[in-house]
Amino acid sequence: MSLPPESVKIVELTRNHNRWRRFECVNLIASENTMSPLAEAAYFTDMMHRYAEGKPGRRYYQGNIFTDEVELLLMDLMSKLLKVKYVEPRPISGTVANAVVFRVLANPGDRALIAPVQAGAHVSHTKFGTLGALGIEQIELPFDLDLWNIDVDRAVKMIEEIKPKFVTLGASVYLFPHPTKEISSAAHSVGARVVHDVAHVLGLIAGGKWPNPIHEGADIATSSTHKTFPGPQGGVIFTDDEEMYKQVSKYVFPWFVSNHHLHRLPATAITAVEMMYFGEAYASQIVRNSKAFAEALAGEGFKVLAEHLGYTKSHTIVVDVRPQGGGARAAKLLEDANIIVNKNLLPWDPPEAVRDPSGIRLGTQEMTRFGMKEEDFRYLAKLIREVVVEGKDPREVRKKVVEFRKDFLEVKYGFTVPKELEDSPIKIPMLL
Ligand SMILES: Cc1ncc(COP(=O)(O)O)c(C=O)c1O
């Protein structure tokens, strides 16, 4: 039977997406990345069809002889990579990791302190998202715009007064490390716990270019596995606290996860190995690229935030594009030129400005992984200026972007599929 038209259409859309985003765009979304060829091959396996509820060795389903071993290996690799004692890899996303930890630490009606939403807290930290769904009250920590960070003195007073169940650090716009040591010692003095959400910076931590919050006093860390850490989409929790690990592990399943999407496990494990070998070089290049990109954008006339602080210490750069017509306009024009960014709230925007905020957020991690260096980001800054400032036709700039991307199609800092495995059934049929 030839394929019905609906299937043809679906295949066509998928191929169009793959070609566009993988070969023709410059991807600057700060929360995304691409797996290595080996991790992709290890993702597309029979494990995606299987079930495994519970922990390795104590599953509710048979058939997990090999997945059990992979899961234990992943836990061991991640704990070595992150230099922590306990790793829980079953949350299927960063949001699910947060849900488990928040619910273990607090009951409905309890209070939690979070970084301010407009300063980059993720929606899952807030009353609009997971925290709200769990009935936990959110109170925002004070933020010092001059330091682009939590105001430590006022935050310590607030923690002492409010005595929350926990404090959440970490953010989705994360330019400079939050003051984990100071916040943890204040929190611990009133019996509160500190959860540090490192979703955005896990790859930088793995590469030794961002402080590991567990080593700085946080009680537990949550993360995605697909932002600066370039694994498959998923979540992870880690800690040095045995009691907390036991609690969290007891409730991941059955509270928030049934099956935990087993095909993530080998691909995440392969990415962990890659980070052991290449993590430092990768993370160092990300940080150098961010700095060069921010300086170049400023040189092209953009208002890049946190200039007096050196712009950023992470993969993320934030630009105030109000003079160029706002975040929604800039992000759409850039998309038309095949440069993919997201519009973003800035600290002075009201929450309701979410559809047309003042800023755009740019991340260097994915294009670094494809081999871009400082001079390439300088060129990108020029292209962005042509579209957003000079008003050139984005379709004309798109031609330059497509040409430029041709030099950056291979994932670096990772493993390819060895020749002897190329024709085996694990080969990835990616509909390219
Ligand atoms: C700080 C932070 N935490 C959690 C998440 C949620 O992660 P996920 O998309 O894996 O649920 C994000 C997503 O961007 C994030 O930025």
The ligand as an SDF file (V2000), in Angstrom:
LIG
                    3D

 16 16  0  0  0  0  0  0  0  0999 V2000
   15.3900   27.1700   35.2220 C   0  0  0  0  0  0  0  0  0  0  0  0
   14.5190   26.1720   34.5330 C   0  0  0  0  0  0  0  0  0  0  0  0
   13.9970   25.1730   35.2530 N   0  0  0  0  0  0  0  0  0  0  0  0
   13.2010   24.2450   34.7050 C   0  0  0  0  0  0  0  0  0  0  0  0
   12.8970   24.3020   33.3630 C   0  0  0  0  0  0  0  0  0  0  0  0
   11.9490   23.2900   32.8010 C   0  0  0  0  0  0  0  0  0  0  0  0
   12.5990   22.3250   32.1480 O   0  0  0  0  0  0  0  0  0  0  0  0
   11.8220   21.2870   31.2290 P   0  0  0  0  0  0  0  0  0  0  0  0
   11.5140   22.0150   29.9730 O   0  0  0  0  0  0  0  0  0  0  0  0
   12.8330   20.1950   31.0980 O   0  0  0  0  0  0  0  0  0  0  0  0
   10.5940   20.8780   31.9720 O   0  0  0  0  0  0  0  0  0  0  0  0
   13.4020   25.3080   32.5680 C   0  0  0  0  0  0  0  0  0  0  0  0
   13.0670   25.3300   31.1320 C   0  0  0  0  0  0  0  0  0  0  0  0
   13.4920   26.0690   30.3180 O   0  0  0  0  0  0  0  0  0  0  0  0
   14.2300   26.2850   33.1670 C   0  0  0  0  0  0  0  0  0  0  0  0
   14.7200   27.3010   32.4560 O   0  0  0  0  0  0  0  0  0  0  0  0
  1  2  1  0
  2  3  1  0
  2 15  2  0
  3  4  2  0
  4  5  1  0
  5  6  1  0
  5 12  2  0
  6  7  1  0
  7  8  1  0
  8  9  2  0
  8 10  1  0
  8 11  1  0
 12 13  1  0
 12 15  1  0
 13 14  2  0
 15 16  1  0
M  END
$$$$
